[in-house]
Amino acid sequence: MTVVFVNRYGHPDHSATSQILSDLAASLAAAMPVAIIASRQRYDDPAAHLPASEQWQGVAIHRIWTSRFGRSHLLGRAIDYLTFYLSLPFTLMALLGRGDVVVAMTDPPLVALIVAPIAWLRGARLVNWLQDVFPEVAVALGERAVPRPLAWLLRKLRNRTLCQADVNVAIGTRMAEYLVSQGIAKERFQTIPNWAHEDDIRPMPSEHSELRKTLGLAGKFVVAYSGNLGRAHDPDAIFDAATLLADSDDIVFLIIGGGHGYEHLRQRVSESGLKNFRFLPYQSRDRLSDSMAAADLHLVSLRPALEGRIVPSKFYGIAAAERPIAFIGDPDGELARLIADNDCGFSVAPGQATQLADRIRTMARDGERGLSRGRRARRMLATQFSRAQAHRQWQVLLNARASS
């Protein structure tokens, strides 16, 4: 049995789904043949020219041709999706054989519509790995290219592929609950959460962070947002809380990463003249422990309309870094429940900037409170969301497909 993963991005790209995919593929390759079909782009560099094929840690990576418009404009992104769909069948038909397993991820959206008939033709088994739920995400974000009648049709087609699959892997319980509510049998779902590189992101005292020293943040209480700050998140909540805390000289906001919301927030900060922000680009994987340790508190955000459709994977990295977590989103959301159950931070609803600022100010005054919640976050990761646990679940799932 060969396992073939399909996702628009793979090693060496640093986007969240790419890292999760590459990490799992390398782990599985020790026990079975594994291949990845991806594009030749990087998430933040559509002009990148990655090789058409590569062997990496036992994984055969096949990179197909696509257009290179990137993510900055909706039309260009749609053309990139379309060319991926058009190129994919040729490589997938060549790789898949009877008894193989093809794992379709969700970038580009609805790629399972292409994968499912090819899997059937080749006698392979289909597994959907749902990192988000489309078209609901696009509708919630107000994407003009998905009018209501088209969204209805796409949901029907998506649900058909979920029914056709051997199994569908959801990354959160709220996601699985939502899809079951759409009429898909509960038995067709398995929940396997994403994970963090707990061996790569090691707990470190904030005063040992070289990044913190370089930025001159010694003696400050640093509130960080690290990773993609996109349309699914709420940069305005961060800005509003920082505005209320502008007179607190000891509190600084550190924004690391990129995305639509990152640029929006940076522009608002520039126009307002706020001095309590620092902005940095994405940090390399070998510097993650240091950059995560630069903060005393990490922010995670998800618009409530996207609850059950997306699970922010940065949550696990924060827990690995042994830092408390402040969640801005649905008070009954996936992450809000986990934070409450494990007492590893706090949650605030969108629009509650005063409450967010007050909670940050309280934590800044009581260092031990943050440290204890950070320790509980790391304990939660070790007991519920470790890399080894997730990889074992995937190994069992894939072996079951081979033996059935």
Phi, psi and omega in degrees: 000129172253138176257124181244119177265141177238118178202148186292335181233142176212183178315134008261020181297148185258003179297159189301311182293327178296316181294318178297313179299310183297321180297314180294317182299317180295323178294315181292331185296343177289342185239347184202158176294133183225139176225154175234134170252121182219180175269178179264011181264169163251157182305316183254013181213082182295341180276357181300143180243076176286150183296152183294333177211154184197144170258125183220117179048042177084359181258131175272115181257123179246120183250120185266158180287138170216167170293170189227049180280333179084191190260000189286334180231140186299317182296315178298320178297319179297321178292321175301317177300311184301316181290331173296313179302320183287326181279330188302314187304324183296314180288320182294319178299323182288328186272323188280141174224174181300133179087352176286166177239129175248128181253110181266119175273195189241024171227114004287163182303142175059028178297339178297337176296330176276319186289319188302310180294328178291319176301317179296316181298323185267000180073028179259165180258141183257130171238125174267127178250102191270100175275338173205177185237109180251141014269003184304322179298314181297318180296316181296329180274359177076029179293119185293340183284357182238076176294164188304313180298322178293320178299319178300314180296317181295323176297318179298315179294318178300315181296328178296318179293328177293324178287330181282336186290152172298318179201151176242126182260114175263148183265004177204155180292323178295325178295313179298318179300318181297314183291326174296323178294343178274003175102008178271136183300136181302327183294343181275002182244144168227135180262117173233105182295156169292177188215176175245161174277079185294341175279334179272326179258098184257141178302140182211135175302141185301327182290348178270355182288122178293324178297318179299319179294316181300322181278357179069039184257015177300134179083000179261157169263115189257123176255119187244150164237121186236123178120197181291126174247092190249199183290340179281353186249181189232079180295333181294327178297321178294315180299314183296318178294319179296325177297317178293337181259012184298335180272000178264096186296341184270000182246126183231141177258125181246115183249115184241125176142230183185189179113170182302314181292328177299312180293321178299314181293317180298322179293317179297320179295316180299317182290329183278337183080013178300139183253000186261030178236147167229136180241134178223153175286177175308142177261147181293158185299326182286352179250008185298314180304316182292315183290323177292325180288344180295339184259153173264338181212136178247141179262144170228140182224144173207127178297135184304328180296344182258003178297133184084356178249334180219146170234111182299118185285344179297340178306318184287325178294322178296316179298320178298326180282357179062049179237148175292156188238129173251116182257128176252106183172202181298122180299342177250021182284172181307310183286324178299320178297315181296318180296317179293316182296328184252001178048053185242022178162215178207163179233146173224147178283153176303146180086356181260059183297322180296317178296318179298314180297319180296319180293322177296315180299319179297317180292326178295330181278339184236086184300324182294328178299314179295318181298317182293321178291326175296319178297322179291327177296316179296321179296319177301315180300314184295326185267336186238332190225038181283154177301316182297319179297313181297319180294323177296318179298318178294319179299314179297315181300314183288322176297325178294326178293325182288326186269349184271000000 
